[in-house]
């Protein structure tokens, strides 16, 4: 451990980022000055370190790899030196990756489909080749598309020896795929749900099964699924080269040594990348943003206790944050006043997404727990002062706020967009390129400081660079503004959580004795 910490510190020193001394003094004497202290340059120093770590570790920082371990060492070393109580919380998870795949239609019209354009291999897909007729399973193709496709064993009629066509909705992808395998299907295709016109319910999507299955499994868009369901005599072949095994990883949790222990203001971001790349935007930006905020906040004695979490195995279906919350006794959960989540806060073709705590957009998954609207209001006030429009980011459950809101803890945060395409309406608000993804390198090797060199669409990135100041796969303006938003929210709630309603069911539990988890470094 000592060698790893020293090695991580050496990376920082060699990069000219931090010499493991106290953070630079902020420009003020109050926590209210935190947004001025958290600068773009400070955040970028951590992103440079993450890229250097990936460069030295097979171009990835995925959980279960040395690249993640070195990233965790780097974060833990800086936070420990800044005076935080730092804990490493170890856990095991299913490490899944696919090396190659093909998907073809054999009949009635021979067609070759393109990976990550026409289909995507679901994480933890089984390996091998599946050929057979495509059998629709309990699809809901008319409004409101309330799909329970594949959620019950009784759904699977006639799938044995064939390939099951399933629809997103109600139960997890893993349940659907496992049920199909148990029914004798040789492969699985999961189409998007189509229950709204929003891109996230229409377009091709990335997903994880959570645990390995023994048959090939891929995702497709809703329109493609409708076309498949309506094609008589459809026969396809799916081939996947996949790897799945149990590996160890960890969360890094840093807590201030001051502040009310019964009023914890928690901020989090996932530290891991996907195996395919270094994850500089996803989610290097969120991790770097809260790391710099924590370092600059370390000199202020705040009223409430601050806790910063750097999650492992988010890309394996929120394993790290889920493990943390489910292993936290109710008395300790009750002490968390709120949770702030920061996910992809520097997307190159960005929007300023704020999690929709009050469901004012009346779309998707509904509001967060009571208190989430008040968190959203703090962010909305910040962006209004900056003269910036915001979009309502739905609580889809795709990021680490999921287990917190499931437990009733109010949550909020920021998200600048992933694989969904930017619209003309978006361009009118934030500029950029319509028809291109918010992050064209989402879950790819080109999510790096050298995207074009690492496989990005050169013409698109040339177009983006004409419209924005990009630093690699990072939009410098979006990251700068969002870093200030992170610091503003932390500073606000560090001193005052009176706008957050108490949770009556846990009010008494908050007085219970504290509980320790993980391996303390200090």
C-alpha positions as CSV (number, residue, x, y, z in Angstrom):
1,X,0.0,0.0,0.0
2,X,2.8,2.4,0.9
3,X,4.5,1.8,-2.4
4,X,1.2,2.4,-4.3
5,X,0.6,5.6,-2.5
6,X,4.1,6.9,-3.2
7,X,3.7,5.8,-6.8
8,X,0.5,7.7,-7.2
9,X,2.0,10.8,-5.5
10,X,5.0,10.6,-7.9
11,X,2.7,10.7,-10.9
12,X,1.2,13.9,-9.5
13,X,4.6,15.4,-8.9
14,X,5.9,14.5,-12.3
15,X,2.9,16.0,-14.0
16,X,3.4,19.2,-12.1
17,X,0.0,18.9,-10.5
18,X,0.4,18.4,-6.8
19,X,3.5,17.9,-4.7
20,X,1.4,16.5,-1.8
21,X,1.5,19.7,0.1
22,X,-1.5,21.6,1.4
23,X,-3.9,22.8,-1.2
24,X,-3.3,26.3,-2.5
25,X,-5.0,28.9,-0.3
26,X,-8.4,29.9,-1.4
27,X,-9.2,33.5,-2.2
28,X,-11.2,34.1,1.0
29,X,-11.9,33.2,4.6
30,X,-15.3,31.6,4.2
31,X,-16.7,28.4,2.7
32,X,-18.7,30.8,0.5
33,X,-15.5,31.5,-1.3
34,X,-15.1,27.9,-2.4
35,X,-16.4,28.4,-6.0
36,X,-13.5,30.9,-6.5
37,X,-11.0,28.5,-5.2
38,X,-12.1,25.6,-7.4
39,X,-10.6,26.5,-10.8
40,X,-10.6,24.9,-14.2
41,X,-6.8,24.5,-14.0
42,X,-7.1,22.7,-10.7
43,X,-9.7,20.2,-12.1
44,X,-7.7,19.6,-15.2
45,X,-4.6,18.7,-13.2
46,X,-6.5,15.7,-11.9
47,X,-7.7,14.7,-15.4
48,X,-4.1,14.9,-16.6
49,X,-3.1,12.5,-13.8
50,X,-6.0,10.1,-14.7
51,X,-4.8,10.1,-18.4
52,X,-1.2,9.4,-17.3
53,X,-2.4,6.5,-15.1
54,X,-4.4,5.1,-18.0
55,X,-1.4,5.5,-20.3
56,X,0.7,3.4,-18.0
57,X,-2.0,0.7,-17.5
58,X,-3.2,-0.5,-20.9
59,X,-5.2,2.6,-21.6
60,X,-8.0,2.0,-19.1
61,X,-9.0,2.8,-15.5
62,X,-11.7,0.2,-15.3
63,X,-12.5,-1.4,-12.0
64,X,-10.7,-4.7,-11.5
65,X,-7.7,-3.4,-13.4
66,X,-4.4,-1.8,-12.2
67,X,-5.5,1.5,-13.8
68,X,-8.4,1.8,-11.4
69,X,-6.2,0.8,-8.4
70,X,-3.7,3.5,-9.3
71,X,-6.5,6.1,-9.8
72,X,-7.9,5.2,-6.3
73,X,-4.3,5.5,-4.9
74,X,-4.0,8.9,-6.4
75,X,-7.3,10.2,-5.0
76,X,-6.8,8.6,-1.6
77,X,-3.2,10.0,-1.2
78,X,-4.3,13.6,-2.0
79,X,-7.3,13.5,0.3
80,X,-5.4,11.9,3.2
81,X,-2.7,14.6,2.9
82,X,-5.4,17.3,2.9
83,X,-6.6,16.1,6.3
84,X,-9.6,13.9,5.5
85,X,-10.3,10.6,7.1
86,X,-9.9,8.3,4.1
87,X,-11.4,4.8,4.0
88,X,-11.0,2.1,1.3
89,X,-14.1,-0.1,1.1
90,X,-13.3,-3.3,-0.7
91,X,-15.8,-5.5,-2.5
92,X,-16.0,-8.0,-5.3
93,X,-17.9,-7.6,-8.6
94,X,-18.5,-9.3,-11.9
95,X,-15.8,-8.0,-14.3
96,X,-17.2,-8.3,-17.9
97,X,-15.9,-7.2,-21.2
98,X,-16.3,-8.1,-24.8
99,X,-13.4,-8.2,-27.2
100,X,-15.3,-8.6,-30.6
101,X,-18.7,-9.3,-32.0
102,X,-20.7,-9.7,-35.2
103,X,-24.5,-9.6,-35.8
104,X,-26.0,-10.6,-39.2
105,X,-29.4,-11.2,-40.6
106,X,-29.4,-14.4,-42.6
107,X,-33.0,-14.3,-43.9
108,X,-35.1,-13.0,-45.4
109,X,-32.6,-10.2,-46.3
110,X,-28.9,-10.9,-45.7
111,X,-27.7,-7.9,-43.7
112,X,-24.6,-7.1,-41.7
113,X,-25.1,-4.8,-38.6
114,X,-22.5,-2.4,-37.2
115,X,-21.4,-2.7,-33.6
116,X,-22.3,0.5,-31.6
117,X,-24.4,1.8,-34.5
118,X,-27.0,-0.8,-35.1
119,X,-26.4,-2.9,-32.0
120,X,-24.4,-3.0,-28.8
121,X,-23.2,-6.0,-26.8
122,X,-24.7,-5.9,-23.3
123,X,-22.1,-6.0,-20.5
124,X,-21.8,-9.6,-19.1
125,X,-23.1,-11.1,-22.3
126,X,-22.1,-14.7,-22.7
127,X,-19.6,-15.7,-25.4
128,X,-20.2,-17.9,-28.4
129,X,-22.3,-18.0,-31.5
130,X,-26.1,-18.1,-31.7
131,X,-28.0,-18.8,-34.9
132,X,-31.7,-19.1,-35.2
133,X,-35.2,-17.7,-35.7
134,X,-36.0,-14.5,-33.8
135,X,-39.0,-15.0,-31.5
136,X,-40.8,-11.9,-30.1
137,X,-41.5,-12.3,-26.4
138,X,-44.5,-10.5,-24.9
139,X,-43.8,-7.2,-26.7
140,X,-45.8,-4.0,-26.1
141,X,-45.7,-2.0,-29.4
142,X,-48.7,0.3,-28.9
143,X,-49.0,3.3,-26.5
144,X,-48.2,3.4,-23.6
145,X,-45.8,0.5,-24.3
146,X,-46.0,-0.7,-20.7
147,X,-43.6,-3.6,-21.2
148,X,-43.0,-6.5,-18.9
149,X,-41.4,-8.5,-21.7
150,X,-39.2,-11.3,-20.4
151,X,-39.9,-10.6,-16.7
152,X,-41.8,-13.9,-16.1
153,X,-40.9,-17.4,-17.1
154,X,-44.3,-17.8,-18.7
155,X,-43.4,-15.2,-21.3
156,X,-41.1,-17.6,-23.1
157,X,-43.2,-19.7,-25.5
158,X,-41.4,-21.2,-28.4
159,X,-38.0,-19.7,-27.7
160,X,-36.1,-23.0,-27.0
161,X,-33.3,-23.3,-29.6
162,X,-34.1,-19.8,-31.0
163,X,-33.2,-16.2,-30.3
164,X,-35.5,-14.2,-28.0
165,X,-36.5,-10.7,-28.9
166,X,-37.2,-8.8,-25.7
167,X,-38.3,-5.3,-24.8
168,X,-36.8,-3.0,-22.2
169,X,-39.1,-2.3,-19.2
170,X,-40.2,-3.2,-15.6
171,X,-37.4,-5.7,-14.7
172,X,-33.7,-5.6,-15.3
173,X,-31.9,-6.6,-18.4
174,X,-30.2,-9.3,-16.4
175,X,-33.5,-10.9,-15.3
176,X,-34.8,-10.9,-18.9
177,X,-31.6,-12.5,-20.2
178,X,-31.4,-15.1,-17.4
179,X,-35.1,-16.0,-18.0
180,X,-34.4,-16.4,-21.7
181,X,-31.4,-18.7,-21.1
182,X,-33.4,-20.8,-18.6
183,X,-36.1,-21.2,-21.3
184,X,-33.6,-22.6,-23.7
185,X,-33.0,-19.5,-25.9
186,X,-29.6,-19.6,-27.7
187,X,-29.3,-15.8,-27.8
188,X,-31.0,-12.6,-26.6
189,X,-31.9,-9.3,-28.4
190,X,-33.2,-6.5,-26.1
191,X,-34.9,-3.6,-27.9
192,X,-35.5,-0.2,-26.3
193,X,-38.9,0.4,-24.7
194,X,-40.4,3.1,-26.9
195,X,-42.7,4.3,-24.1
196,X,-41.8,7.9,-24.8
197,X,-40.4,9.8,-27.8
198,X,-37.3,10.7,-25.8
199,X,-34.0,9.4,-27.4
200,X,-33.2,7.4,-24.3
201,X,-36.2,5.3,-24.8
202,X,-36.0,5.2,-28.6
203,X,-32.4,4.9,-29.6
204,X,-29.7,2.3,-29.3
205,X,-28.6,2.0,-25.7
206,X,-25.7,0.6,-23.7
207,X,-26.6,-1.7,-20.8
208,X,-25.4,-4.3,-18.4
209,X,-26.8,-7.6,-17.3
210,X,-25.2,-7.2,-13.9
211,X,-24.1,-10.8,-13.7
212,X,-22.8,-13.1,-16.5
213,X,-25.2,-15.2,-18.6
214,X,-24.3,-18.1,-20.8
215,X,-25.7,-16.9,-24.1
216,X,-24.9,-13.9,-26.4
217,X,-26.9,-10.8,-25.6
218,X,-27.2,-7.5,-27.5
219,X,-29.3,-4.3,-27.5
220,X,-31.0,-2.5,-30.4
221,X,-33.1,0.6,-30.8
222,X,-36.9,0.6,-30.5
223,X,-37.5,1.2,-34.2
224,X,-35.1,-1.7,-35.1
225,X,-37.0,-3.9,-32.6
226,X,-40.3,-3.0,-34.2
227,X,-38.9,-3.8,-37.6
228,X,-37.6,-7.2,-36.4
229,X,-40.9,-8.0,-34.8
230,X,-42.7,-7.4,-38.0
231,X,-40.3,-9.4,-40.2
232,X,-41.7,-12.9,-41.1
233,X,-39.1,-15.6,-41.2
234,X,-36.4,-13.5,-39.5
235,X,-33.2,-15.5,-38.9
236,X,-30.0,-14.0,-37.5
237,X,-26.6,-15.0,-36.2
238,X,-24.9,-13.3,-33.2
239,X,-21.3,-14.0,-32.3
240,X,-19.7,-12.5,-29.1
241,X,-16.1,-12.9,-27.8
242,X,-16.6,-12.1,-24.1
243,X,-14.8,-12.3,-20.8
244,X,-16.5,-12.6,-17.4
245,X,-15.0,-13.2,-14.0
246,X,-15.2,-12.0,-10.3
247,X,-12.6,-9.4,-9.5
248,X,-11.9,-7.2,-6.4
249,X,-12.1,-3.4,-6.4
250,X,-13.0,-0.7,-3.9
251,X,-14.7,2.6,-3.1
252,X,-12.7,5.5,-1.8
253,X,-14.6,7.5,0.9
254,X,-13.2,10.7,2.4
255,X,-14.8,12.5,5.4
256,X,-14.0,15.8,7.1
257,X,-12.8,15.7,10.7
258,X,-15.1,18.5,11.5
259,X,-18.8,19.3,11.2
260,X,-22.0,17.8,12.7
261,X,-21.7,14.0,12.4
262,X,-25.5,13.8,12.3
263,X,-25.8,16.1,9.3
264,X,-23.6,14.7,6.5
265,X,-23.4,16.4,3.1
266,X,-22.3,13.7,0.7
267,X,-21.0,14.2,-2.8
268,X,-20.0,11.4,-5.2
269,X,-18.8,10.4,-8.6
270,X,-17.7,7.2,-10.1
271,X,-14.0,6.8,-10.5
272,X,-13.9,3.8,-12.9
273,X,-13.9,4.0,-16.7
274,X,-15.1,1.3,-19.1
275,X,-12.5,-1.3,-20.1
276,X,-12.4,0.2,-23.6
277,X,-10.8,3.5,-22.6
278,X,-9.4,6.0,-20.0
279,X,-12.8,7.6,-19.3
280,X,-11.6,11.2,-19.1
281,X,-15.1,12.6,-19.4
282,X,-16.9,9.5,-18.2
283,X,-16.3,9.9,-15.4
284,X,-12.9,11.5,-15.0
285,X,-14.7,14.9,-15.0
286,X,-17.0,14.1,-12.1
287,X,-14.2,12.6,-10.1
288,X,-11.8,15.5,-10.8
289,X,-14.5,18.0,-10.0
290,X,-15.3,16.6,-6.5
291,X,-11.7,15.9,-5.8
292,X,-10.6,19.5,-6.4
293,X,-13.7,20.7,-4.4
294,X,-12.7,18.5,-1.5
295,X,-9.1,19.6,-1.5
296,X,-10.0,23.3,-1.6
297,X,-12.8,22.8,1.1
298,X,-10.3,21.1,3.4
299,X,-9.1,24.4,5.0
300,X,-12.6,25.5,6.0
301,X,-14.3,24.3,9.3
302,X,-17.9,23.8,8.1
303,X,-21.0,23.5,10.2
304,X,-21.9,20.1,8.6
305,X,-19.7,17.1,8.0
306,X,-18.5,16.7,4.4
307,X,-18.2,13.3,2.8
308,X,-16.8,12.6,-0.7
309,X,-17.2,9.2,-2.4
310,X,-15.3,7.9,-5.4
311,X,-17.2,4.9,-6.5
312,X,-15.8,1.7,-8.0
313,X,-17.6,-0.6,-10.5
314,X,-20.3,1.9,-11.5
315,X,-19.8,0.7,-15.1
316,X,-20.7,-2.8,-13.9
317,X,-24.2,-1.6,-12.8
318,X,-23.6,0.8,-9.9
319,X,-22.0,-1.9,-7.8
320,X,-19.9,0.3,-5.6
321,X,-22.5,2.8,-4.6
322,X,-25.1,0.1,-4.1
323,X,-22.7,-1.9,-1.9
324,X,-22.0,1.2,0.1
325,X,-25.6,2.1,0.7
326,X,-26.8,-1.4,1.4
327,X,-24.0,-2.0,3.9
328,X,-24.7,1.2,5.7
329,X,-26.9,0.7,8.8
330,X,-30.2,2.6,8.9
331,X,-28.8,4.8,11.6
332,X,-25.9,5.9,9.4
333,X,-28.2,6.3,6.3
334,X,-30.2,8.7,8.5
335,X,-27.2,10.9,9.1
336,X,-26.8,11.6,5.4
337,X,-28.8,14.9,4.8
338,X,-28.4,14.7,1.1
339,X,-26.4,13.2,-1.8
340,X,-24.9,15.2,-4.7
341,X,-24.0,13.2,-7.8
342,X,-21.7,14.4,-10.6
343,X,-21.6,12.4,-13.8
344,X,-19.9,13.4,-17.0
345,X,-19.8,17.2,-16.3
346,X,-17.6,18.1,-19.3
347,X,-19.2,16.5,-22.4
348,X,-17.7,18.0,-25.6
349,X,-21.2,18.6,-27.2
350,X,-22.7,19.4,-23.9
351,X,-26.0,20.5,-22.3
352,X,-26.2,21.8,-18.8
353,X,-28.3,19.0,-17.3
354,X,-29.6,19.3,-13.7
355,X,-31.3,16.3,-12.1
356,X,-35.0,17.0,-12.0
357,X,-35.7,16.7,-8.3
358,X,-39.3,17.9,-8.5
359,X,-40.2,16.2,-11.9
360,X,-41.1,19.6,-13.3
361,X,-40.5,18.1,-16.8
362,X,-43.2,15.5,-16.0
363,X,-41.2,12.9,-17.9
364,X,-39.6,9.7,-17.1
365,X,-39.1,8.3,-13.6
366,X,-40.8,11.0,-11.5
367,X,-39.4,13.1,-8.7
368,X,-36.7,12.2,-6.3
369,X,-37.3,11.8,-2.5
370,X,-38.5,14.8,-0.6
371,X,-35.7,17.4,-0.5
372,X,-34.5,16.7,-4.0
373,X,-36.4,19.7,-5.3
374,X,-34.6,21.9,-2.9
375,X,-31.2,20.6,-4.1
376,X,-32.3,21.2,-7.7
377,X,-33.2,24.8,-6.8
378,X,-29.7,25.5,-5.6
379,X,-28.3,24.5,-9.0
380,X,-31.0,26.3,-10.9
381,X,-30.2,29.5,-8.9
382,X,-26.5,29.1,-9.8
383,X,-27.1,28.7,-13.5
384,X,-29.6,31.5,-13.6
385,X,-27.0,33.9,-12.1
386,X,-24.6,32.7,-14.9
387,X,-27.3,33.4,-17.5
388,X,-27.2,29.7,-18.6
389,X,-30.2,27.6,-19.6
390,X,-30.5,24.1,-18.1
391,X,-32.2,20.9,-19.1
392,X,-34.1,18.5,-16.8
393,X,-32.0,15.4,-16.3
394,X,-34.3,12.5,-15.4
395,X,-33.6,10.2,-12.5
396,X,-33.3,7.3,-14.8
397,X,-31.3,5.2,-12.3
398,X,-28.3,5.2,-14.6
399,X,-25.9,6.8,-12.1
400,X,-24.9,6.5,-8.5
401,X,-27.7,8.5,-7.1
402,X,-29.9,5.4,-7.7
403,X,-29.3,3.5,-4.4
404,X,-29.5,6.7,-2.4
405,X,-32.9,7.8,-3.8
406,X,-34.1,4.1,-3.4
407,X,-33.4,4.5,0.3
408,X,-35.2,7.8,0.6
409,X,-32.1,10.1,0.7
410,X,-32.7,13.3,-1.3
411,X,-30.4,13.7,-4.2
412,X,-29.4,16.0,-7.0
413,X,-26.5,16.8,-9.3
414,X,-25.2,17.5,-12.8
415,X,-25.0,15.6,-16.1
416,X,-23.9,17.0,-19.5
417,X,-25.0,14.1,-21.6
418,X,-23.8,10.8,-23.0
419,X,-24.8,8.9,-26.2
420,X,-28.1,10.8,-26.9
421,X,-27.9,13.1,-29.9
422,X,-28.1,16.8,-29.6
423,X,-31.2,18.5,-31.1
424,X,-31.6,21.7,-32.9
425,X,-33.5,23.0,-29.8
426,X,-30.4,22.2,-27.7
427,X,-28.1,24.0,-30.2
428,X,-30.3,27.1,-29.8
429,X,-29.5,27.0,-26.1
430,X,-25.9,25.8,-25.9
431,X,-24.5,25.8,-29.4
432,X,-22.7,22.8,-30.7
433,X,-23.6,20.2,-33.4
434,X,-27.1,18.9,-33.9
435,X,-27.4,15.2,-34.7
436,X,-24.1,14.4,-32.9
437,X,-24.0,12.8,-29.5
438,X,-23.5,14.9,-26.4
439,X,-20.3,12.8,-26.0
440,X,-19.4,11.2,-29.3
441,X,-16.7,9.2,-27.5
442,X,-19.0,7.8,-24.8
443,X,-17.7,4.4,-23.7
444,X,-15.0,4.4,-26.3
445,X,-11.2,4.5,-26.4
446,X,-11.4,8.1,-27.7
447,X,-12.7,9.4,-24.3
448,X,-9.2,10.7,-23.8
449,X,-7.0,13.8,-24.2
450,X,-6.3,12.7,-27.8
451,X,-9.7,11.7,-29.2
452,X,-8.9,11.9,-32.9
453,X,-5.7,9.8,-32.4
454,X,-7.8,7.3,-30.4
455,X,-10.5,6.7,-33.1
456,X,-12.9,9.7,-32.9
457,X,-14.6,11.0,-36.0
458,X,-12.1,13.6,-37.1
459,X,-14.5,15.6,-39.2
460,X,-17.0,15.8,-36.3
461,X,-14.3,16.9,-33.8
462,X,-13.0,19.4,-36.2
463,X,-16.5,20.8,-36.4
464,X,-16.8,20.8,-32.6
465,X,-13.5,22.5,-32.2
466,X,-14.7,25.4,-34.4
467,X,-17.6,25.9,-32.1
468,X,-16.1,25.2,-28.7
469,X,-12.8,25.2,-26.8
470,X,-12.1,21.5,-26.4
471,X,-9.3,20.0,-24.3
472,X,-9.2,16.5,-25.7
473,X,-12.6,15.0,-25.2
474,X,-13.5,17.7,-22.6
475,X,-15.5,20.9,-23.3
476,X,-13.5,23.4,-21.3
477,X,-16.3,25.9,-20.8
478,X,-18.8,23.3,-19.6
479,X,-16.3,21.8,-17.2
480,X,-15.4,25.2,-15.8
481,X,-19.0,26.3,-15.2
482,X,-19.9,22.9,-13.7
483,X,-16.9,22.9,-11.4
484,X,-18.2,26.2,-10.0
485,X,-21.7,24.6,-9.7
486,X,-20.2,21.7,-7.8
487,X,-18.4,24.0,-5.4
488,X,-21.5,26.2,-5.0
489,X,-23.7,23.3,-4.0
490,X,-21.1,21.8,-1.6
491,X,-20.5,25.2,0.0
492,X,-24.2,26.0,0.4
493,X,-25.2,22.7,2.1
494,X,-21.9,22.6,4.1
495,X,-23.3,25.5,6.1
496,X,-27.0,25.1,5.9
497,X,-29.3,22.1,5.2
498,X,-32.4,23.7,6.7
499,X,-34.2,23.7,3.4
500,X,-34.0,19.9,3.3
501,X,-37.0,18.4,5.1
502,X,-36.2,15.9,7.8
503,X,-37.0,12.2,7.1
504,X,-39.4,11.4,10.0
505,X,-38.9,7.6,9.7
506,X,-35.2,8.0,10.5
507,X,-35.1,11.0,12.8
508,X,-34.6,8.9,15.9
509,X,-32.2,6.5,14.2
510,X,-29.9,9.4,13.5
511,X,-28.9,9.5,17.2
512,X,-27.7,5.9,17.2
513,X,-24.0,5.1,17.7
514,X,-21.8,5.4,14.6
515,X,-20.5,2.4,12.6
516,X,-17.3,1.9,10.7
517,X,-16.9,0.2,7.4
518,X,-13.9,-0.6,5.2
519,X,-10.2,-0.2,6.0
520,X,-9.3,3.2,7.4
521,X,-6.1,4.8,6.1
522,X,-5.9,7.3,8.9
